[in-house]
Amino acid sequence: MTSILLADDHAFIRAGVEAVLGNTDYRIVANVGSGREALAAVRELDPAVCVFDVTMPDGDGVETLRAMRRAGDNRPVILLTAQIDDARLLDALDAGVNGIVGKEGAEETLADTIDAVLEGRKAIGPDLIERARKEATRRKTPSPMSVLTRRERTIVSFVAQGYRNRDIASELGITEGTVKVYLHSLYQKLAIENRTELAVLALRHRDELA
């Protein structure tokens, strides 16, 4: 029988997967609840396929997958997930995941997914591939904040916090007139028309203003 390592921090999910695979040629040789335990079990038991929950303590499914790939371990890894956001999805594909199975409906698809990855095929739905492609495109698109100087980013941050021109001037030790000049330049650089649009843009990219 083909050995499977299962890692999920919910015992009822692990029990459900065991039940799904109970009448197949697949045998779960390790049933663990964290990424750290999964890596230890991989080293000790050498399973043919790993099935990891995306969300786990001590190293989630994607982090555990990355750790395996960094160590030169290329055995098939399937991610089991209730939901996965676009950023994490792209991270998983970049890390070399072989298959992704939704927890809803896993009883119908998991065994077929294991079959596929053992045959060397990817088992990732076209909708997930398309989402990852869009996320990759988004990441390659330069942030509008990348064209701003440090002083301009500081002013944008103040605007997002609701500072008035005189407050910004006081904080930076410049005149209100200079603040207005900066704002006019910012509107042109960012292709926006007013302070409200600037504040909205700043909130979207607030992590880049710190």
ChimeraX attribute file (.defattr): number of C-alpha atoms within 10 A of each C-alpha:
attribute: neighborCount
match mode: 1-to-1
recipient: residues
	/A:1	9
	/A:2	14
	/A:3	17
	/A:4	24
	/A:5	23
	/A:6	27
	/A:7	31
	/A:8	26
	/A:9	20
	/A:10	14
	/A:11	13
	/A:12	10
	/A:13	16
	/A:14	19
	/A:15	11
	/A:16	14
	/A:17	20
	/A:18	17
	/A:19	12
	/A:20	17
	/A:21	16
	/A:22	12
	/A:23	9
	/A:24	11
	/A:25	10
	/A:26	19
	/A:27	16
	/A:28	20
	/A:29	16
	/A:30	18
	/A:31	20
	/A:32	21
	/A:33	19
	/A:34	23
	/A:35	27
	/A:36	17
	/A:37	17
	/A:38	27
	/A:39	18
	/A:40	12
	/A:41	19
	/A:42	18
	/A:43	11
	/A:44	10
	/A:45	13
	/A:46	15
	/A:47	20
	/A:48	18
	/A:49	22
	/A:50	23
	/A:51	25
	/A:52	28
	/A:53	28
	/A:54	28
	/A:55	23
	/A:56	20
	/A:57	14
	/A:58	14
	/A:59	19
	/A:60	21
	/A:61	28
	/A:62	26
	/A:63	19
	/A:64	24
	/A:65	29
	/A:66	20
	/A:67	16
	/A:68	19
	/A:69	15
	/A:70	11
	/A:71	9
	/A:72	9
	/A:73	13
	/A:74	13
	/A:75	18
	/A:76	23
	/A:77	26
	/A:78	27
	/A:79	23
	/A:80	25
	/A:81	18
	/A:82	12
	/A:83	13
	/A:84	16
	/A:85	10
	/A:86	18
	/A:87	14
	/A:88	14
	/A:89	22
	/A:90	21
	/A:91	17
	/A:92	23
	/A:93	17
	/A:94	12
	/A:95	18
	/A:96	19
	/A:97	26
	/A:98	25
	/A:99	23
	/A:100	27
	/A:101	24
	/A:102	16
	/A:103	18
	/A:104	12
	/A:105	9
	/A:106	18
	/A:107	16
	/A:108	11
	/A:109	16
	/A:110	23
	/A:111	16
	/A:112	13
	/A:113	21
	/A:114	26
	/A:115	13
	/A:116	16
	/A:117	19
	/A:118	17
	/A:119	10
	/A:120	11
	/A:121	14
	/A:122	18
	/A:123	20
	/A:124	17
	/A:125	11
	/A:126	9
	/A:127	9
	/A:128	16
	/A:129	15
	/A:130	12
	/A:131	16
	/A:132	22
	/A:133	15
	/A:134	15
	/A:135	19
	/A:136	15
	/A:137	10
	/A:138	11
	/A:139	11
	/A:140	9
	/A:141	9
	/A:142	9
	/A:143	12
	/A:144	14
	/A:145	19
	/A:146	10
	/A:147	13
	/A:148	16
	/A:149	10
	/A:150	12
	/A:151	11
	/A:152	18
	/A:153	20
	/A:154	16
	/A:155	23
	/A:156	27
	/A:157	22
	/A:158	19
	/A:159	22
	/A:160	19
	/A:161	12
	/A:162	14
	/A:163	15
	/A:164	13
	/A:165	19
	/A:166	15
	/A:167	15
	/A:168	21
	/A:169	18
	/A:170	12
	/A:171	12
	/A:172	13
	/A:173	9
	/A:174	12
	/A:175	14
	/A:176	16
	/A:177	12
	/A:178	12
	/A:179	20
	/A:180	14
	/A:181	11
	/A:182	15
	/A:183	20
	/A:184	15
	/A:185	14
	/A:186	22
	/A:187	15
	/A:188	10
	/A:189	13
	/A:190	15
	/A:191	12
	/A:192	14
	/A:193	12
	/A:194	12
	/A:195	17
	/A:196	13
	/A:197	15
	/A:198	21
	/A:199	19
	/A:200	13
	/A:201	17
	/A:202	22
	/A:203	17
	/A:204	10
	/A:205	15
	/A:206	16
	/A:207	8
	/A:208	14
	/A:209	16
	/A:210	8
